[in-house]
Structure formats: structure tokens, C-alpha cells
Amino acid sequence: MTYPVGEPVEQGMLDVGDGNLVHWEVHGNPDGKPAVVLHGGPGTGCSPGAARFFDPSAYRVVLMDQRGSGRSTPHASEYGADLSVNTTAHLVADIERLREHLGVEKWLVHGGSWGSTLALHYAQLFPHRVGEIVLIAVTTTRREEIDWLYHGMRRLFPVEWERFRAGAPEDAADLVVAYDRLLNDPDPAVRQKAADDWVEWEHSILSLDPDHAPPPQAQDPAWRMAFARITAHYFRHGAWLEEGQVLRGMPRLAGIPGTMVHGRLDLQGPLLTAWEVDRAWPAGELVVVRGASHSVRDAGMAEALVAALDSYRP
């Protein structure tokens, strides 16, 4: 149900300032409808496979690795990589800089999980640059959502959570803060163990499919370190968003059509958040996939996402 993905038709490294270079690449039709893909995590990086949901004859698909992740430099796995210049505001500015660099007037914005928060926040700040929005596994990164991920889900995954909890100091009240400190410890062994523990927890709650396997890049210690370090950094600070900011900003998207694809059994990001966004966005449509959880690889998720993106083809 997805499309074939060929080699990039264009790619490069964009200097976004602060010593950071952001990797980007374009797939599909160079003269097609522009669309930008904002990956999740934060910190997973954007694989070429993300273009498989777009009709390559109709779309000019722009993939970008957010600061510190994927092929962007400096990589967050490096102990000396400065994350003080890696914030939500920096990512929004990077998206705009890339749009200008590619000569795009307006584009469809697609994001999943954390990428859906980033997509909504970007669109609220630059609505005149956004034609449509397509989201999957919708989040708004409220502190209550973060607390659910790293504390509340112990009710559903007690064994896995106990292992995750054991990786932090006994007196740690906030596991995100505790892990953020461990991931920036001077001792590389402490940092790597914290990254491994963090990634193990994240993948244990991603899908309800018993045969679900982590992505291949999760075997790479550098990927695990960058993913864990960036995610803990962002979530410790509530993504530098006021509580409920994304929901309150939904009126700014008036007139921008969009589709949200969300799994009925998404435990990482319960359906409530997508439903709240849907209620605040008259031009948006919520598609609930029965039996699916947070992963795009769950049955029905990819098909629903392809259908949504096909509906906005020229």
C-alpha cells in the first residue's frame, strides 16, 4: 500500500548557525507539490523510508534530520555536542531556513509523534507557509503527556517500567530529569547504560504487536545515545512550550485543512490528545485506526496515512 522510494534527487547540508549543519534530501518529483517531513523522537532522525507514504509522481518530498540527529552535525551522541542550541525554537527556525533555501513558497507539513507537535507549532507560527497538515500518532508534548510516558505507563508495563526505574538513582522523583543528568555524565559507561535503558523502555511501549521489532538503527550505540540524549533534553524542558500552548494555538490554523491518523490503542499517546486537537481544529479530520497503537507499522496505519496524503495530491 506504500510507494517505492528511489535515490534522492537532491540533498545537502544546511548551515543553520550555532555550529550546526542540518542534513536534508528531496525525493519524488522535483516539480511536484512540496511536502516536508518532521520526524519523531525528538532525535530519531529521518530515514528515506519516510518518503514511501507519498506518491513520488505528485510530491516533492523534503526529508530533514533535526539538529543533532541522523546525519546532522554535530551529532548528539558526541559528549561535547552543545544541546543548549537545540530547542523547539531552533528547530522551527531551521524548518523556515530550509524552506527558503529550497525556494518553497508553501508546503504540506507532515509529522508523527513528536513531529506532530513540531508540525502544529510550526504551522501556528507560519500559517501562511502551510498548505495542509497530515499527522500520525498525534501529540502536543504537554507535561501531562510526558509524565504519562515515563511514570503513568507503569500501570500498563510494570515489569518494563521497573527495569527503567532501576536505571535511575533511588531518590529520583522525576525520571526524565534523572536520565537527562545520567546522559550527560562525564563517564562514558554511565552515559551509554542510561541510553540503553532509555531506548529499551521506549521500544517496549511502542507497539502492542508481539512481533514488533526495534528499527535497525536502534542497534547502533551512537543512535541510541543521540536519541535518548535529545529526547530527555527536550522533555525535561517541556519542549520549551507553555502547558497547553499547542491546543490554545489551534485557532491560528483556521482554514488550513488537515488529517490526523491515530491508533485507537495508542498507549504512548492516548487518543484523548488527538481528539482534543480535532475538536479545536474545524478544518482537521481525525481518522482512528482500530486495533493500532503508536507505530506506523501497526496494521492499518500506513494505509490510512497514504490515503490521507493521496487526498491532498494536486
Secondary structure, 3 states (H helix, E strand, C coil): CCCCCCCCCEEEEEEEECCEEEEEEEEECCCCEEEEEECCCCCCCCCHHHHHHCCCCCEEEEEECCCCCCCCECCCCCCCCCHHHCCHHHHHHHHHHHHHHHCCCCEEEEEEEHHHHHHHHHHHHCHHHEEEEEEEEECCCCHHHHHHHHCHHHHCCHHHHHHHHHCCCCCCCCHHHHHHHHCCCCCHHHHHHHHHHHHHHHHHCCCCCCCCCCCHHHHCHHHHHHHHHHHHHHHHCHHHCCCCHHHHCHHHHCCCCEEEEEECCCCCCCHHHHHHHHHCCCCEEEEEECCCCCCCCCCCHHHHHHHHHHCCCC
